[in-house]
């Protein structure tokens, strides 16, 4: 597990691919919306597509605002509340 992005608005954690588990074949990502206090975990082919989109975005040398705007596309999918233990 690696923290790959952290801004005032979003945090993204990458989970390493695991060929022994179908849901983790391409790895996975947890995206957290800090102000909305919600998150989503994406795995499988959605994780693979996310990784490609992130690689394309990074190639453009984006600003923090550009990355946050990109991550904002996932806001509608975030339904899991963030709970601290």
ROSE-4610 file (N, C-alpha, C; in Angstrom, 1 decimal, always signed):
// ROSE-4610
residu = [X/X/X/X/X/X/X/X/X/X/X/X/X/X/X/X/X/X/X/X/X/X/X/X/X/X/X/X/X/X/X/X/X/X/X/X/X/X/X/X/X/X/X/X/X/X/X/X/X/X/X/X/X/X/X/X/X/X/X/X/X/X/X/X/X/X/X/X/X/X/X/X/X/X/X/X/X/X/X/X/X/X/X/X/X/X/X/X/X/X/X/X/X/X/X/X/X/X/X/X/X/X/X/X/X/X/X/X/X/X/X/X/X/X/X/X/X/X/X/X/X/X/X/X/X/X/X/X/X/X/X/X/X/X/X/X/X/X/X/X/X/X/X/X/X/X/X/X/X/X/X/X/X/X/X/X/X/X/X/X/X/X/X/X/X/X/X/X/X/X/X/X/X/X/X/X/X/X/X/X/X/X/X/X/X/X/X/X/X/X/X/X/X/X/X/X/X/X/X/X/X/X/X/X/X/X/X/X/X/X/X/X/X/X/X/X/X/X/X/X/X/X/X/X/X/X/X/X/X/X/X/X/X/X/X/X/X/X/X/X/X/X/X/X/X/X/X/X/X/X/X/X/X/X/X]
num = [1/1/1/2/2/2/3/3/3/4/4/4/5/5/5/6/6/6/7/7/7/8/8/8/9/9/9/10/10/10/11/11/11/12/12/12/13/13/13/14/14/14/15/15/15/16/16/16/17/17/17/18/18/18/19/19/19/20/20/20/21/21/21/22/22/22/23/23/23/24/24/24/25/25/25/26/26/26/27/27/27/28/28/28/29/29/29/30/30/30/31/31/31/32/32/32/33/33/33/34/34/34/35/35/35/36/36/36/37/37/37/38/38/38/39/39/39/40/40/40/41/41/41/42/42/42/43/43/43/44/44/44/45/45/45/46/46/46/47/47/47/48/48/48/49/49/49/50/50/50/51/51/51/52/52/52/53/53/53/54/54/54/55/55/55/56/56/56/57/57/57/58/58/58/59/59/59/60/60/60/61/61/61/62/62/62/63/63/63/64/64/64/65/65/65/66/66/66/67/67/67/68/68/68/69/69/69/70/70/70/71/71/71/72/72/72/73/73/73/74/74/74/75/75/75/76/76/76/77/77/77/78/78/78/79/79/79/80/80/80/81/81/81/82/82/82/83/83/83/84/84/84/85/85/85]
x = [+0.9/+0.0/+0.9/+0.6/+1.4/+0.5/+0.8/+0.1/+0.7/-0.1/+0.5/+0.1/-0.9/-1.3/-2.0/-1.7/-2.3/-2.3/-3.5/-3.7/-4.7/-5.0/-6.0/-7.4/-7.7/-9.0/-9.1/-8.0/-8.1/-6.8/-7.0/-5.9/-6.1/-5.0/-5.1/-4.1/-4.6/-3.7/-3.7/-2.6/-2.5/-2.2/-2.9/-2.7/-2.1/-1.1/-0.3/-1.1/-0.9/-1.5/-1.2/-2.2/-2.1/-2.8/-2.0/-2.5/-3.3/-3.2/-3.9/-5.4/-5.7/-7.0/-7.6/-8.6/-9.2/-9.5/-10.1/-10.4/-9.2/-8.0/-6.8/-5.8/-6.3/-5.4/-4.6/-5.3/-4.7/-4.3/-4.4/-4.2/-5.5/-5.4/-6.6/-6.2/-7.2/-7.0/-8.1/-7.7/-8.7/-8.6/-9.7/-9.7/-10.6/-10.0/-10.7/-11.0/-12.2/-12.6/-12.6/-11.6/-11.4/-12.5/-12.9/-14.0/-15.3/-15.6/-16.9/-16.9/-15.7/-15.6/-16.2/-15.8/-16.2/-15.1/-15.3/-14.2/-14.8/-13.9/-14.3/-13.0/-13.2/-12.1/-12.5/-11.5/-11.7/-10.7/-11.1/-10.2/-10.6/-9.9/-10.2/-9.9/-10.8/-10.6/-10.8/-11.6/-11.7/-10.4/-9.7/-8.4/-7.4/-7.4/-6.5/-6.8/-8.1/-8.4/-8.0/-8.2/-7.7/-6.2/-5.5/-4.0/-3.6/-4.2/-3.9/-4.2/-5.4/-5.8/-4.9/-4.4/-3.4/-2.1/-1.6/-0.4/-0.5/-1.6/-1.9/-1.9/-2.5/-2.6/-1.2/-0.4/+0.9/+1.8/+1.6/+2.4/+2.2/+1.1/+0.8/+1.4/+2.1/+2.6/+1.6/+0.5/-0.6/-0.3/-1.1/-1.1/-1.9/-1.8/-2.6/-4.1/-4.4/-5.8/-6.3/-5.4/-5.8/-6.0/-5.2/-5.3/-6.6/-6.8/-8.1/-9.3/-9.3/-10.4/-10.6/-9.5/-9.6/-10.2/-9.7/-10.2/-11.7/-12.1/-13.5/-14.5/-14.0/-14.8/-15.4/-14.7/-15.1/-16.0/-16.3/-17.1/-18.5/-19.1/-20.4/-20.4/-19.3/-19.2/-18.9/-18.5/-18.1/-19.3/-19.6/-20.7/-20.3/-19.1/-18.6/-18.1/-18.7/-18.2/-16.9/-16.1/-14.8/-15.0/-14.5/-14.7/-13.4/-13.0/-11.8/-12.0/-11.1/-11.2/-10.2]
y = [-1.2/+0.0/+1.2/+2.1/+3.4/+4.6/+5.6/+6.9/+7.5/+7.7/+8.2/+9.6/+10.1/+11.5/+12.0/+13.3/+13.8/+15.4/+15.9/+17.3/+17.7/+19.0/+19.4/+18.8/+18.4/+17.9/+16.4/+15.8/+14.3/+13.6/+12.3/+11.4/+10.2/+9.6/+8.4/+7.4/+6.2/+5.1/+4.0/+3.5/+2.5/+1.1/+0.1/-1.2/-2.1/-2.8/-3.5/-4.6/-4.9/-6.0/-7.3/-8.2/-9.5/-10.5/-11.2/-12.1/-13.3/-13.5/-14.6/-14.3/-13.0/-12.5/-11.7/-12.2/-11.6/-10.1/-9.7/-8.3/-7.4/-8.0/-7.2/-7.5/-8.1/-8.5/-7.3/-6.1/-4.9/-4.0/-4.5/-3.6/-2.9/-1.9/-1.2/+0.2/+1.0/+2.4/+2.8/+3.4/+4.0/+5.5/+6.2/+7.6/+8.2/+9.1/+9.8/+11.2/+11.7/+13.1/+13.6/+14.4/+14.8/+15.7/+16.7/+17.6/+16.9/+16.0/+15.2/+14.1/+13.8/+12.6/+11.4/+11.0/+9.8/+9.3/+8.0/+7.4/+6.3/+5.8/+4.7/+3.8/+2.5/+1.6/+1.1/+1.2/+0.7/-0.4/-1.4/-2.6/-3.1/-4.1/-4.8/-3.9/-4.0/-3.3/-1.8/-1.4/+0.1/+0.6/-0.2/+0.2/+0.4/-0.6/-0.5/+0.7/+1.1/+2.3/+3.5/+3.5/+4.7/+4.9/+3.8/+3.9/+4.5/+4.1/+4.6/+6.1/+6.5/+7.9/+8.7/+8.2/+8.9/+9.1/+8.0/+8.1/+9.2/+9.2/+10.2/+11.6/+11.8/+13.1/+13.5/+12.6/+13.0/+13.4/+12.8/+13.2/+14.7/+15.3/+16.7/+17.6/+17.1/+17.9/+18.8/+18.1/+18.8/+19.6/+20.6/+21.2/+20.4/+20.8/+20.2/+20.3/+21.5/+21.8/+20.9/+20.6/+19.7/+18.3/+17.9/+16.5/+16.4/+17.4/+17.4/+17.4/+18.2/+18.2/+16.8/+16.1/+14.8/+13.8/+13.9/+13.0/+13.3/+14.6/+15.0/+14.2/+13.6/+12.8/+11.6/+11.2/+10.0/+10.4/+11.6/+12.0/+11.4/+11.2/+10.6/+9.2/+8.5/+7.1/+6.9/+7.9/+7.8/+7.8/+6.6/+6.5/+6.0/+5.6/+5.0/+6.1/+6.3/+7.4/+7.0/+8.0/+7.8/+7.8/+6.7/+6.5/+6.3/+7.1/+6.9/+6.0/+5.1/+4.2/+4.7]
z = [+0.0/+0.0/+0.0/-0.9/-1.1/-1.2/-0.5/-0.6/-1.9/-2.9/-4.2/-4.5/-3.7/-3.9/-2.6/-2.3/-1.1/-1.2/-1.3/-1.4/-0.2/-0.2/+0.8/+0.6/-0.7/-1.0/-1.1/-1.7/-2.0/-1.5/-1.3/-1.0/-1.8/-2.3/-3.1/-2.6/-2.3/-1.9/-2.9/-3.3/-4.3/-3.6/-4.0/-3.4/-4.6/-4.2/-5.2/-5.8/-7.1/-7.8/-7.2/-7.2/-6.7/-7.7/-8.4/-9.5/-8.9/-7.6/-7.0/-6.6/-6.7/-6.4/-7.6/-8.1/-9.4/-9.1/-8.0/-7.8/-7.7/-7.4/-7.3/-8.4/-9.5/-10.6/-11.1/-11.2/-11.6/-10.5/-9.3/-8.1/-7.8/-6.9/-6.5/-6.0/-5.9/-5.5/-4.5/-3.4/-2.6/-2.8/-3.1/-3.3/-2.2/-1.5/-0.4/-0.7/-0.6/-0.6/+0.8/+1.2/+2.6/+3.0/+2.2/+2.7/+2.7/+1.8/+1.8/+2.8/+3.4/+4.3/+3.7/+2.5/+1.9/+1.0/+0.6/-0.2/-1.1/-1.9/-2.8/-3.0/-3.1/-3.5/-4.9/-5.8/-7.1/-7.4/-8.0/-8.3/-9.7/-10.1/-11.4/-12.6/-13.5/-14.8/-14.6/-13.6/-13.3/-12.8/-12.0/-11.5/-12.6/-13.6/-14.7/-15.5/-15.8/-16.5/-15.7/-14.4/-13.6/-13.7/-13.6/-13.7/-15.1/-16.2/-17.5/-17.5/-17.0/-17.1/-16.2/-15.1/-14.2/-15.0/-15.6/-16.4/-17.5/-18.2/-19.2/-18.6/-17.5/-16.8/-16.4/-15.8/-15.3/-16.4/-17.6/-18.8/-19.2/-18.7/-19.1/-18.0/-17.0/-15.9/-15.3/-14.7/-14.2/-12.8/-12.6/-11.3/-10.3/-9.0/-8.0/-8.3/-8.8/-9.2/-10.3/-11.3/-12.4/-11.9/-11.0/-10.4/-9.6/-8.8/-8.0/-8.8/-9.9/-10.9/-11.5/-11.9/-12.4/-11.3/-10.1/-9.0/-8.7/-9.0/-8.7/-9.6/-10.7/-11.6/-10.8/-9.8/-9.0/-7.8/-7.6/-6.5/-6.5/-7.6/-7.7/-7.3/-7.4/-7.0/-5.6/-4.9/-3.5/-2.6/-2.0/-1.1/+0.3/+0.4/+1.6/+2.5/+3.7/+4.6/+5.2/+5.4/+6.1/+7.6/+8.2/+9.6/+10.2/+11.2/+11.9/+13.1/+13.4/+14.5/+15.6]
